[in-house]
Amino acid sequence: MMLSIEQTNPMTTDAPIRWTRKHLLSLEELSADEIRFILDTADSFKEVSTRSIKKVPALRGKVLVNTFFEDSTRTRTSFALAAQRLSADVIDFSEKTSSVSKGETLVDTARNIEAMGVDIIVLRHPAAGAAQKLARNVQCSVVNAGDGAHEHPTQGLLDLYTIRERFGRIEGLTVAVVGDIANSRVARSNLWGLLKMGAKVIFVGPSTLCPRAFEQLGATVVHNFDDVIGQIDVINMLRVQFERIKSSQFPSVREFTSFFGLTWDRFQRCKKDVFIMHPGPMNRGIEIQSDIADGPQSGILKQVTNGLAVRMAVLYLVAGV
Amino acid sequence: MRTQYDQADVHRLIDQLVSEISAAFLASSPLTIIGIRTRGETLAGRIASGLTDRGFSRIARGVLDITMYRDDLSEIGPRPLVRPTDIAVDINQKPLLLVDDVLFTGRSIRAALNALTDYGRPSVIRLAVLVDRGGRELPIQGDFVGMQTGDLSRDHRVNVRLSENDGRDEILVESKH
């Protein structure tokens, strides 16, 4: 158990728990209380972005390095901006311009970065488990910004935050995650986070990309979107990964859209207050109809806004341990 | 050593604060009252309603959480929960009354002043506290002070309890041992 209960008066509103993790590697390892702690902390940091001076001194003098071994726009920018709003210094490290292209290993690269006095390494890497490996080999904090098809915990957290903001709760909701589940770290982080917070998770996709094996982890696996469309509170549409689209696992784009895309026809059969999410980047007209993505029930841009608050909370918390 | 002040004492101290504060500001002019979480917020609410009873009609309220501004963040170890700050009002160019329950080292107030700077520039900032327990580490003093205990050593604890938060009004000064 990672949380200690402080002695408190039962009448007080003070939260009784403190954060004790040095790293954020996955949602699988967090307890529901820890997830709630991050979301509550994010609530407070969200306010910072509404001020005219959008900066607090919480991480003044700390150094964060964004280490991305895969392309990313929003996650990388979001972490950088989050760190800057906490007054940390931010260094950008990218594979293409680094000694990694000369054959240096991940751990050696990280140790060299750390030797410059870095406090937090934010890591995106194509290999599942890369963040765990790094955390075992460095003294500073490690935040997983996506490791292969394993997890993308801050995406999972910002999805939870956005759902909680929209419905006032997570417990009892039915959330469908739709698309290429097998290759998606977002789907896995969603699954762990949502289950721990008491939601029901339905994975929807073609059998080649949405294997029944996920039922063992607690998801409901469905290969026909229309079977469940009327019972879903939240739809999280995953991006069609074109880099995989030529493989035999993947149907044609048109076939995918017709069976698994969020089309107008399907949208009209959804619950009236259905909430639409997408981790981005979107393929408009393929997995999601453009006007649904831009419509009043879409939370897609809220996800981006909330991502900043959630990442501020995560950086603030791990830097204190 | 253990000294206890009951509900009547707390009410009397707050009444006395309200009366000093009302003499120092104009009832017809704007006044921003900002409480420091958690009990400063409650206290600010009581002071605001006391001032309203005395004819203050242009009071704006806000709540400040100073955690993000603490100067001991790297030393305190595991993070406490940061609660939201809620200052929806424009604090520029009008007097601001900052309210906290206990004044000790002055570091919370330093953090609060830094935080307020990020929201604007009040014409003047005054500090009201229920208890001043001495032990200052910074050149910061209260303008309106409910009671002074004199310099208490570090092994003493001053607990302010307010019914909204704790079920009863009470001030408890006791030795930790």
Chai-1 contact restraints between the chains, C-beta under 6 A:
chainA,res_idxA,chainB,res_idxB,connection_type,confidence,min_distance_angstrom,max_distance_angstrom,comment,restraint_id
A,N9,B,D166,contact,1.0,0.0,6.0,A-B,restraint_1
A,M11,B,D166,contact,1.0,0.0,6.0,A-B,restraint_2
A,M11,B,G167,contact,1.0,0.0,6.0,A-B,restraint_3
A,T12,B,N165,contact,1.0,0.0,6.0,A-B,restraint_4
A,A15,B,L81,contact,1.0,0.0,6.0,A-B,restraint_5
A,R18,B,P78,contact,1.0,0.0,6.0,A-B,restraint_6
A,R18,B,P80,contact,1.0,0.0,6.0,A-B,restraint_7
A,W19,B,P78,contact,1.0,0.0,6.0,A-B,restraint_8
A,W19,B,R79,contact,1.0,0.0,6.0,A-B,restraint_9
A,T20,B,P78,contact,1.0,0.0,6.0,A-B,restraint_10
A,D40,B,L81,contact,1.0,0.0,6.0,A-B,restraint_11
A,T41,B,V82,contact,1.0,0.0,6.0,A-B,restraint_12
A,D43,B,P84,contact,1.0,0.0,6.0,A-B,restraint_13
A,S44,B,V82,contact,1.0,0.0,6.0,A-B,restraint_14
A,S44,B,R83,contact,1.0,0.0,6.0,A-B,restraint_15
A,S44,B,P84,contact,1.0,0.0,6.0,A-B,restraint_16
A,E47,B,P84,contact,1.0,0.0,6.0,A-B,restraint_17
A,E47,B,T85,contact,1.0,0.0,6.0,A-B,restraint_18
A,I53,B,D118,contact,1.0,0.0,6.0,A-B,restraint_19
A,V56,B,M68,contact,1.0,0.0,6.0,A-B,restraint_20
A,A58,B,M68,contact,1.0,0.0,6.0,A-B,restraint_21
A,L317,B,R79,contact,1.0,0.0,6.0,A-B,restraint_22
A,G320,B,R79,contact,1.0,0.0,6.0,A-B,restraint_23
